[in-house]
Amino acid sequence: MSTIIYPTSNLKTGETLSIARGEGVYVYDDQGNKYLEGMAGLWCTSLGYNHPELIEAATQQLHNLSYSHMFGGKTHQVGKDLAEKIRSMVPVDDAHIFFGNSGSDANDTQIKLLRYYFNAIGKPEKRKIIARKRSYHGITVASACLTGLEVNHTNFDLPVEALGIIRTDAPYYLREKLAGESEAQFVDRIVGNLEKQIIAEGPETIAAFIAEPITGASGVIIPPAGYYEKVQALLTKYDIFFWADEVITGFGRTGNDFGCTTMGIKPDMMSLAKQLSSAYLPISAAVVKGGIYQAMIEPSNQLGVFGHGYTYSGHPVACAVSLKTLEIYQRDEIFARAASNGEYLQAGLQQFADHPLVGEVRGRGLIAAVDLHNRASDEAFPATVPYRLQQACQDHGLILRAVGGTAIAFCPPLIISREQIDELLGKFARALDDTLQWAT
Ligand code: PLP
């Protein structure tokens, strides 16, 4: 029994590990045990723990202006500076930015911006959103409806029908291919299904297609070659926005500035959070292209207000930390470093490709997954096996996370060194062998 209702936890198991402090890429529990944080917390602590410049940025801002809001057009310089910095970095044309506090609320905001926009341009029926199976877009009522994972719907009576979510295939070749199907055939089939869905629903009723360029929580799924090119062409053909959920893949994670760059996507909208502030403080950004913003101006003038905003939209302390984070990314060439050390990690992980428990090793930059597979039966293991591996890693002082039911994910802070990657690989090798002994 516990006073805290733990998020995304087994409420019966309850508390599992009490983390007391962090330093660089390591965290320490309340017994003093040290762990390499191979997941950067929840895919977010890009610059590691106890970073003096981020602490200083927060402290300065707390002294100067601990809070101010942005309602009624009130503003502050650090918020404006951050918006300009994000605008200069994202691959969205003439980007405009709405600040929030989490990836989930950024995605909620995007749904509302889409409605506002299509109402403004006289197309109120264009409001459905295509989201994929095996996707994660957050956990508020609306963003959980976008999420394509059953565990986030069951017992919550989600998805809400009225939201008009169209569920399409996951580009997960390993688990979703038909017998004998090549990667190219798989892509053609699922993109063909997508087109059939668009036609059946009516393209005039569909506002956007949302996708994580590379998924996180659902298993680090990397679509086969050609997938996004074909999807993007379909969306252009039917006048549907590409909405990139870059909450995990944004800011260097995949070895480039954004996952869209790595995967060759040109987005109309982008949701950002997590590494936006290296997780030192909660902040998110819903980014839309200029045309969407321009169309919203007149209706808000008619009503006297654009009726959407959070108390903490553009919180100055979060903005200051985020701005410093983005400055450090640029000054220290963190994305290039992530690309180079990412190659080192991906090459190192290949040593496990032939391990008896492993079906596939995949990744880009500093995000990866080892997908477990029972080679004898050519089937996935039950989810107990990746969870067991996650625990074995923890026993060896390495934090990783079981994801997608069959895989274990890697997502270390972007500042991880090659020596620390070697340490990670060594600990993982021992944990994998322990799990093999347990499973066989
Ligand atoms: N979108 C993606 C791709 C995510 O991975 C997450 C969280 O993991 C979210 C949205 C939701 O973000 P938050 O947990 O900050 O609400």
Residues whose N, C-alpha, C, O or C-beta is under 5 A from the ligand:
A	BS01	PLP	S102 G103 S104 D105 Y136 H137 G138 E212 G216 D245 V247 I248 A273
